[in-house]
Amino acid sequence: MKRIIITIMIGLIIVLVFSCRTKENIKAGEGFINVKGGKIWYKVGGLGNKTPIVLLHGGPGYPSYYLNPLMALSDERPIIIFDQLGCGRSDRITDTTLMTIDNYIEQLKQLLSILKITNFYLYGHSWGTMLAMDYYFKYPNGVKALILASPCTNLRLWMNDADTLISTLPDSIQFYIKQSIKNIKLDSVKMKEAIDYYYDSFYTRKQPITADVDSSRSQFGINVYEYMWGKEDFFASGTLRDYDKTGNLDKIKIPTLYITGEFDAARPNTVKYYHSLTPNSRFVIIKNAGHITMHDNPKENIEAIRTFIHDLELND
């Protein structure tokens, strides 16, 4: 009996030692890592010992400053945030062979490997949801749940939604936006005013914008965005224009949270449709918010994520 007890105690000590080592590997701080094509900036915030959350920003090329409100979640767990190659604090690029989903997937894989993160929740916003899903489909091990905020799963549906939203705007605004889609050059001041009106209606409704949103705009990797997406969000003409993963949503085998803003460019009806195709998923609408939900209604946005994760961890 004494030998059995000693064996069990030794086993418990080994488990505890390895658990501590795993936690020590995720240290708060920031830095750069080398990836194919340059260096990417990352930051780890939070000292909690719960499962970390990895954040993927939108764009492509819209750096992570605007996601800073989500760092409020770091009171319980590490939050990993980084700028994808080509924007923000990461190296800028001109080589279009680097501007692919596969390349961005491998950047994330390399970052996780260097930080020794093996189990995590994966959060994506906008374009980041496309990257999050494709990462999960390629490397499912270790992803405990997906949080898909203001998602784009099908570019055709995205543009249909944009057409619907544009049709709700004043006729004068619609006119200039439609000319922009056709690449017809008109009065540049009025064209800019119309496009700004669209983004103020469905992206950042709360004014003035925060310093974080302003920083994302000023450090935007515009060449990456235009190559992969197009000139404006309401019309995709880049390499992602045929993206469609709606047929893969039933293959997501982990808990998934869909988030959308009440006035989001990722329209609630469409996001609810994605939710209906995804097993074991939840759907939340953030009130009084456009696409940048963490800017327009940060409190409700954080609460939706926190509740989802807490419920998962209660059942662990």
C-alpha positions in Angstrom: 0.0 0.0 0.0 2.8 2.4 0.9 4.5 1.7 -2.5 1.2 2.5 -4.3 0.8 5.8 -2.4 4.4 6.8 -3.1 3.9 6.1 -6.8 0.7 8.1 -7.0 2.4 11.0 -5.2 5.3 11.0 -7.6 2.9 11.0 -10.5 1.0 14.0 -9.1 4.3 15.9 -8.6 5.3 15.2 -12.2 2.0 16.5 -13.5 2.3 19.6 -11.4 5.8 20.3 -12.5 4.9 20.0 -16.2 1.8 22.1 -15.7 3.9 24.8 -14.1 6.4 24.7 -16.9 3.7 25.1 -19.5 2.3 28.1 -17.7 5.7 29.7 -17.3 6.2 29.6 -21.1 3.4 32.1 -21.7 5.0 35.3 -20.3 3.6 38.8 -20.5 5.5 41.1 -22.8 6.0 42.0 -26.4 8.5 41.5 -29.1 9.1 40.4 -32.7 9.6 37.0 -34.4 11.0 36.2 -37.8 8.5 34.7 -40.3 8.7 34.2 -44.0 9.0 37.7 -45.5 9.9 39.7 -42.4 9.2 40.2 -38.7 5.9 40.3 -37.0 5.1 42.2 -33.8 3.3 40.4 -30.9 2.2 41.2 -27.4 1.1 38.9 -24.6 -0.9 40.6 -21.9 -2.3 39.1 -18.7 -0.9 36.8 -16.0 -3.9 34.6 -15.3 -3.4 30.9 -15.5 -6.5 30.1 -17.6 -6.6 29.1 -21.2 -5.2 32.0 -23.4 -7.1 33.7 -26.2 -5.3 34.5 -29.5 -6.7 37.5 -31.4 -6.7 37.8 -35.2 -7.3 41.3 -36.6 -9.3 42.2 -39.7 -8.4 43.8 -43.0 -6.4 42.1 -44.5 -3.9 44.7 -43.3 -6.0 46.5 -40.6 -3.6 46.2 -37.6 -4.5 45.1 -34.2 -4.7 48.5 -32.3 -8.5 48.5 -32.5 -8.7 45.2 -30.7 -7.1 46.7 -27.6 -10.4 46.8 -25.7 -10.4 43.0 -25.7 -7.3 43.2 -23.5 -9.9 43.6 -20.7 -10.1 39.8 -20.8 -6.5 39.6 -19.6 -7.6 39.8 -16.0 -8.1 36.1 -16.0 -5.9 34.7 -18.7 -3.1 35.6 -21.2 -4.3 37.5 -24.3 -2.1 37.2 -27.4 -2.4 40.0 -29.9 -0.2 40.6 -33.0 0.0 42.5 -36.3 0.0 40.3 -39.3 2.8 40.8 -41.8 2.4 43.9 -43.9 0.8 46.3 -41.4 1.0 48.0 -38.0 4.2 47.4 -36.1 5.1 44.4 -38.3 7.3 44.7 -41.4 5.7 46.0 -44.5 5.7 43.9 -47.7 5.4 44.3 -51.4 5.8 40.7 -52.5 2.3 39.5 -53.4 3.3 35.9 -53.1 3.3 36.5 -49.3 -0.2 37.9 -49.4 -2.0 34.6 -49.1 -4.2 32.9 -46.5 -1.8 30.0 -46.3 1.1 32.3 -45.5 -0.9 34.1 -42.8 -1.9 30.7 -41.4 1.8 29.7 -41.1 2.6 33.0 -39.4 0.1 32.2 -36.7 1.4 28.6 -36.4 5.0 29.9 -36.0 4.0 32.4 -33.4 2.1 29.8 -31.3 5.1 27.5 -31.6 7.6 30.1 -30.4 5.3 31.1 -27.5 4.8 27.4 -26.7 1.0 27.8 -26.8 -0.6 24.4 -27.3 -4.2 25.0 -26.1 -6.1 28.2 -26.8 -9.3 29.9 -27.8 -9.0 31.5 -31.3 -10.8 34.8 -31.8 -11.1 36.4 -35.3 -12.7 39.6 -36.3 -13.8 40.3 -39.9 -11.1 39.0 -42.2 -9.6 37.5 -39.1 -12.6 35.1 -39.0 -11.6 33.7 -42.4 -8.1 33.2 -41.1 -9.3 31.6 -37.9 -11.5 29.1 -39.7 -8.9 28.2 -42.2 -6.3 27.8 -39.4 -8.7 25.5 -37.5 -9.5 23.4 -40.6 -5.7 22.9 -41.2 -4.5 22.7 -37.6 -7.5 21.7 -35.4 -5.4 20.3 -32.5 -5.2 22.7 -29.6 -8.0 25.1 -30.7 -10.5 24.7 -27.8 -13.2 27.1 -29.3 -13.7 29.6 -32.0 -15.0 33.2 -31.5 -16.0 34.5 -34.9 -16.8 38.2 -34.6 -18.5 40.1 -37.5 -17.6 37.2 -39.7 -17.1 36.8 -43.4 -17.6 33.2 -44.5 -18.9 33.9 -48.1 -17.8 36.9 -50.1 -20.8 36.8 -52.4 -23.1 37.0 -49.3 -20.9 39.8 -47.9 -21.4 41.9 -51.1 -25.1 41.1 -51.2 -25.3 42.4 -47.6 -23.4 45.6 -48.6 -25.8 46.2 -51.5 -28.7 45.8 -49.0 -27.1 48.3 -46.6 -26.3 50.8 -49.3 -29.9 50.7 -50.4 -30.9 52.1 -47.0 -28.8 55.2 -47.3 -29.9 58.6 -48.8 -30.1 58.6 -52.6 -27.2 61.1 -52.9 -24.9 58.8 -50.8 -26.0 55.8 -52.8 -25.2 57.5 -56.1 -21.5 58.2 -55.2 -20.9 54.8 -53.6 -22.3 53.0 -56.8 -20.0 55.2 -58.9 -17.1 54.2 -56.7 -18.0 50.5 -57.2 -18.0 51.1 -61.0 -14.6 52.9 -60.6 -16.1 56.1 -62.1 -14.2 59.2 -61.0 -16.5 62.0 -59.9 -16.2 64.8 -57.4 -13.5 63.5 -55.0 -14.8 65.4 -52.0 -18.4 64.2 -52.4 -17.2 60.7 -53.1 -15.1 60.6 -49.9 -18.0 62.0 -47.9 -20.3 59.3 -49.2 -17.9 56.5 -48.5 -17.2 58.0 -45.0 -21.0 58.0 -44.4 -21.2 54.3 -45.2 -18.4 53.4 -42.8 -19.8 55.7 -40.1 -23.2 54.0 -40.4 -22.0 50.4 -40.4 -18.5 50.2 -39.0 -17.7 52.9 -36.3 -21.0 54.4 -35.3 -19.8 55.9 -32.1 -18.1 59.2 -32.7 -15.4 60.5 -32.2 -13.4 57.4 -32.9 -10.9 56.2 -30.3 -7.1 56.6 -30.5 -6.9 52.8 -31.1 -9.1 53.0 -34.2 -7.2 56.0 -35.4 -3.9 54.1 -35.0 -5.3 51.1 -37.0 -6.3 53.5 -39.8 -3.0 55.3 -39.9 -0.9 52.0 -39.8 -3.2 50.3 -42.4 -1.4 48.0 -44.8 -3.3 49.3 -47.8 -1.4 47.4 -50.4 -2.2 44.1 -48.7 -5.8 45.1 -48.4 -6.2 46.2 -52.0 -4.5 43.1 -53.4 -6.4 40.6 -51.3 -9.7 42.4 -50.8 -10.1 45.4 -53.0 -10.5 49.2 -52.8 -13.4 49.3 -50.3 -15.2 46.8 -48.0 -18.5 47.0 -49.9 -17.0 45.5 -53.1 -14.4 42.6 -53.1 -12.3 42.5 -56.2 -9.0 41.0 -54.9 -7.7 37.5 -54.6 -10.3 36.7 -51.8 -13.3 37.5 -54.0 -14.3 33.9 -54.5 -13.9 32.9 -50.9 -16.7 30.7 -49.6 -16.5 28.3 -46.6 -20.2 28.0 -45.8 -20.1 24.4 -47.0 -17.4 23.7 -44.3 -19.2 25.1 -41.3 -20.8 21.8 -40.4 -17.2 20.4 -40.0 -16.4 22.7 -37.1 -16.3 20.2 -34.2 -15.6 22.7 -31.4 -17.8 25.2 -29.6 -18.2 28.4 -31.6 -19.4 31.9 -30.8 -20.7 34.2 -33.5 -20.8 37.9 -32.7 -22.3 40.6 -34.8 -23.3 44.3 -34.3 -26.9 45.4 -34.5 -25.9 47.6 -37.5 -22.9 45.5 -38.7 -21.7 45.2 -42.2 -21.7 41.5 -41.4 -25.5 41.7 -41.1 -27.2 39.8 -38.2 -29.4 37.8 -40.5 -26.4 36.4 -42.4 -24.4 35.7 -39.3 -27.4 33.9 -37.8 -27.4 31.8 -41.0 -23.8 30.9 -40.4 -24.7 30.0 -36.9 -27.5 27.7 -38.1 -24.9 25.7 -40.2 -22.4 25.4 -37.3 -22.9 22.6 -34.7 -22.6 23.6 -31.0 -22.5 27.3 -31.8 -24.0 30.4 -30.2 -25.1 33.7 -31.7 -25.0 37.1 -30.1 -26.0 40.6 -31.4 -24.2 43.5 -29.8 -26.6 46.4 -29.5 -26.0 49.9 -30.9 -22.8 48.6 -32.7 -21.5 48.5 -36.2 -18.7 46.3 -37.5 -16.2 47.4 -34.9 -18.2 46.2 -32.0 -15.3 46.5 -29.5 -15.3 50.2 -30.3 -19.1 50.9 -30.4 -20.1 48.9 -27.4 -17.0 47.5 -25.6 -18.8 46.5 -22.4 -21.4 44.3 -24.0 -18.8 42.9 -26.5 -16.5 41.8 -23.6 -19.4 40.3 -21.6 -20.5 38.2 -24.6 -17.0 36.7 -24.9 -16.5 36.3 -21.2 -19.9 34.5 -20.7 -19.2 32.1 -23.6 -15.8 31.1 -22.2 -16.9 30.9 -18.6 -19.7 28.5 -19.6 -17.2 26.3 -21.5 -14.9 26.2 -18.5 -17.6 25.3 -16.1 -18.1 22.2 -18.1 -14.4 21.3 -18.3 
